[in-house]
Amino acid sequence: MLQCIIALLAYLGIGLLMRYVDQHRRTTLLQAGQLVKEVEHRETVEQQLRGLVEGTPAAILTLDSAGNALLANEAAHELLGFENMAK
């Protein structure tokens, strides 16, 4: 009788563990799907911003904290007299 109770408790414990693992797996898959969507959205927005920066006639120059140029559109190259290395 005692062995049956111990076996029942063991099966119950395994069942609860499997339920937790399944819930955790579902949550992880949901979060991974949301992350993929966010990355795709970010890439789309970056492409739109890149097109806007390159297409504007205003000079746009992005510098880091040390003063090094990270990004300069064609108008900035023309204004400052630098050759565009990206071409």
Short mmCIF file of the C-alpha atoms (twelve columns), coordinates in Angstrom:
data_MODEL
# 
_entry.id   MODEL 
# 
loop_
_atom_site.group_PDB 
_atom_site.id 
_atom_site.type_symbol 
_atom_site.label_atom_id 
_atom_site.label_alt_id 
_atom_site.label_comp_id 
_atom_site.label_asym_id 
_atom_site.label_seq_id 
_atom_site.Cartn_x 
_atom_site.Cartn_y 
_atom_site.Cartn_z 
_atom_site.pdbx_PDB_model_num 
ATOM 1  C CA . MET A 1  0.000  0.000  0.000   1 
ATOM 2  C CA . LEU A 2  2.790  2.406  0.928   1 
ATOM 3  C CA . GLN A 3  4.559  1.663  -2.351  1 
ATOM 4  C CA . CYS A 4  1.407  2.559  -4.284  1 
ATOM 5  C CA . ILE A 5  1.144  5.896  -2.481  1 
ATOM 6  C CA . ILE A 6  4.816  6.669  -3.135  1 
ATOM 7  C CA . ALA A 7  4.415  5.741  -6.816  1 
ATOM 8  C CA . LEU A 8  1.292  7.908  -7.063  1 
ATOM 9  C CA . LEU A 9  3.104  10.872 -5.523  1 
ATOM 10 C CA . ALA A 10 6.051  10.336 -7.877  1 
ATOM 11 C CA . TYR A 11 3.767  10.307 -10.918 1 
ATOM 12 C CA . LEU A 12 1.995  13.399 -9.628  1 
ATOM 13 C CA . GLY A 13 5.334  15.169 -9.161  1 
ATOM 14 C CA . ILE A 14 6.446  14.242 -12.679 1 
ATOM 15 C CA . GLY A 15 3.123  15.449 -14.067 1 
ATOM 16 C CA . LEU A 16 3.476  18.817 -12.352 1 
ATOM 17 C CA . LEU A 17 7.059  19.143 -13.578 1 
ATOM 18 C CA . MET A 18 6.031  18.371 -17.157 1 
ATOM 19 C CA . ARG A 19 3.220  20.929 -16.944 1 
ATOM 20 C CA . TYR A 20 5.692  23.585 -15.773 1 
ATOM 21 C CA . VAL A 21 8.183  22.661 -18.528 1 
ATOM 22 C CA . ASP A 22 5.446  22.869 -21.166 1 
ATOM 23 C CA . GLN A 23 4.254  26.275 -19.930 1 
ATOM 24 C CA . HIS A 24 7.829  27.555 -19.894 1 
ATOM 25 C CA . ARG A 25 8.402  26.252 -23.439 1 
ATOM 26 C CA . ARG A 26 5.251  27.948 -24.713 1 
ATOM 27 C CA . THR A 27 6.234  31.247 -23.080 1 
ATOM 28 C CA . THR A 28 9.733  31.029 -24.551 1 
ATOM 29 C CA . LEU A 29 8.374  30.344 -28.043 1 
ATOM 30 C CA . LEU A 30 5.971  33.269 -27.761 1 
ATOM 31 C CA . GLN A 31 8.756  35.619 -26.658 1 
ATOM 32 C CA . ALA A 32 11.030 34.375 -29.463 1 
ATOM 33 C CA . GLY A 33 8.300  35.084 -32.011 1 
ATOM 34 C CA . GLN A 34 7.814  38.585 -30.636 1 
ATOM 35 C CA . LEU A 35 11.565 39.184 -30.758 1 
ATOM 36 C CA . VAL A 36 11.709 38.150 -34.423 1 
ATOM 37 C CA . LYS A 37 8.890  40.583 -35.229 1 
ATOM 38 C CA . GLU A 38 10.654 43.389 -33.357 1 
ATOM 39 C CA . VAL A 39 13.929 42.748 -35.214 1 
ATOM 40 C CA . GLU A 40 12.143 42.755 -38.567 1 
ATOM 41 C CA . HIS A 41 10.360 45.996 -37.658 1 
ATOM 42 C CA . ARG A 42 13.642 47.595 -36.578 1 
ATOM 43 C CA . GLU A 43 15.326 46.616 -39.839 1 
ATOM 44 C CA . THR A 44 12.441 48.122 -41.832 1 
ATOM 45 C CA . VAL A 45 12.586 51.372 -39.860 1 
ATOM 46 C CA . GLU A 46 16.382 51.544 -40.259 1 
ATOM 47 C CA . GLN A 47 16.026 51.150 -44.039 1 
ATOM 48 C CA . GLN A 48 13.417 53.909 -44.132 1 
ATOM 49 C CA . LEU A 49 15.618 56.183 -42.031 1 
ATOM 50 C CA . ARG A 50 18.658 55.436 -44.199 1 
ATOM 51 C CA . GLY A 51 16.646 56.371 -47.303 1 
ATOM 52 C CA . LEU A 52 15.447 59.570 -45.657 1 
ATOM 53 C CA . VAL A 53 18.969 60.561 -44.572 1 
ATOM 54 C CA . GLU A 54 20.488 59.851 -47.981 1 
ATOM 55 C CA . GLY A 55 17.658 61.530 -49.882 1 
ATOM 56 C CA . THR A 56 17.545 64.802 -47.996 1 
ATOM 57 C CA . PRO A 57 19.391 67.844 -49.327 1 
ATOM 58 C CA . ALA A 58 20.355 68.826 -45.761 1 
ATOM 59 C CA . ALA A 59 23.787 67.788 -44.533 1 
ATOM 60 C CA . ILE A 60 23.507 65.122 -41.835 1 
ATOM 61 C CA . LEU A 61 26.595 64.081 -39.894 1 
ATOM 62 C CA . THR A 62 26.657 61.662 -36.973 1 
ATOM 63 C CA . LEU A 63 29.642 61.718 -34.599 1 
ATOM 64 C CA . ASP A 64 30.648 59.482 -31.714 1 
ATOM 65 C CA . SER A 65 31.741 60.844 -28.322 1 
ATOM 66 C CA . ALA A 66 35.352 61.105 -29.550 1 
ATOM 67 C CA . GLY A 67 34.333 63.242 -32.528 1 
ATOM 68 C CA . ASN A 68 34.785 60.528 -35.157 1 
ATOM 69 C CA . ALA A 69 32.296 60.562 -38.031 1 
ATOM 70 C CA . LEU A 70 30.029 57.524 -37.954 1 
ATOM 71 C CA . LEU A 71 27.651 58.577 -40.706 1 
ATOM 72 C CA . ALA A 72 27.595 61.354 -43.267 1 
ATOM 73 C CA . ASN A 73 25.136 61.696 -46.119 1 
ATOM 74 C CA . GLU A 74 26.064 62.943 -49.595 1 
ATOM 75 C CA . ALA A 75 25.114 66.524 -48.743 1 
ATOM 76 C CA . ALA A 76 27.496 66.480 -45.766 1 
ATOM 77 C CA . HIS A 77 30.297 65.159 -47.987 1 
ATOM 78 C CA . GLU A 78 29.709 67.942 -50.496 1 
ATOM 79 C CA . LEU A 79 29.444 70.634 -47.801 1 
ATOM 80 C CA . LEU A 80 32.635 69.561 -46.033 1 
ATOM 81 C CA . GLY A 81 34.513 68.745 -49.227 1 
ATOM 82 C CA . PHE A 82 35.169 65.065 -48.405 1 
ATOM 83 C CA . GLU A 83 35.074 62.184 -50.841 1 
ATOM 84 C CA . ASN A 84 32.358 59.622 -50.161 1 
ATOM 85 C CA . MET A 85 34.191 56.359 -49.385 1 
ATOM 86 C CA . ALA A 86 30.950 54.343 -49.611 1 
ATOM 87 C CA . LYS A 87 30.659 54.750 -53.366 1 
# 
